[in-house]
């Protein structure tokens, strides 16, 4: 039983084989889910009020989306521009209650909401790397070995076996360009141009690393050559089929200006593709508003309200430039334009983002971590001015884009992505998703289902101790948006919600059993059949 928690001994564990139904019942009583292998069964490992029980069930409900549909060939393939902000909270944009209340107006992005559909319940994974892994693969990040930002694994990211959104769209005939932050691998074979992007400009990791070269101790460690990873982060330029080239060190001088260059290159990419007449997928994971949040010299002081307001104005202007470019090129009507974020707000003091009406920063399972702004515009296709509180997850973008692009979702693996095109097109009021697993790192913190959450764990801030509840906490998000009152009139009498949530959990657990997660740091080549033999 090598999977037992480090603080638990084999002899402390009580094993019990139970029916699926019984396991569902008990799964509503607090858990730290780990899937353990045992022949064809799955085992859920559940600490119960000081004692521990092993619940075993047979996966009777395997709704594996592996059977997900073949491609629906689109008559006309729309371009896709996908802006993915970094640590940009739910409350930042004017249209979400931010903008001027945050010190910087965002009129261009706000106007996108009038021209398209805005979601108030778009959800993501809660850290940079997992969120990007989920978006790119349509699979929970735990599956690809990217459940957390890399802390101890120098070699990380997506194995070549994963099929990314860029690879999928590339196979469907798209030109694919990425300009910005990857955070899915920084070693040979793990760069964006190894994962389906024709071209890439940006950083492999993250923006806090721009602070490293300014520290004497760090630079002396670099001199000492203590680790291949304790080195300055570079800005790269890459093309599919060749090794990316290091352009310059990403330091605090370049940090404020990098999004300017990302924007220029993104615009250049659109211009080139429009000339070629080829549909394109343009992925723009900006570096703002990850700390350090410092405006470009062009915007410094512009809001009169400090760095944050300046940066909001900057982001809005850059997005506006891209929208103008689409208009100038005459391709706005045939372009899906999405503005969203990878996770909830920055939490570092002095760089505090804003989660709007929700509680919590990134790295938590709270709504502030999960819900981010999301606006999609596709003139004539996606209803203009529509606002919806239906649940959509970043996971869903893969299958949705596959549908509109006539691309093919991989059929040989577990896919968590759900095609939401019918919902986005306004053909249906409801989305095709009722809920999802809430992970914080590799830890299953709980389940969100409709307006409810059943949480087994909680952490107030990403670096705090997490609390594990003996009895799960239930929150009615309509009555208690800040998740403060687990046992009130709003929740009492509603514990039935654990049953539909239990269904989701059972399906998820069974799928992890059937296709064990790839371990963090797994080198290429990875093959699931070889992994099973080990
Ligand atoms: Ca992030």
Boltz pocket constraint, residues with backbone or C-beta under 6 A from the ligand:
constraints:
  - pocket:
      binder: B
      contacts: [[A, 85], [A, 86], [A, 87], [A, 127], [A, 128], [A, 290], [A, 342], [A, 343], [A, 344]]
      max_distance: 6.0
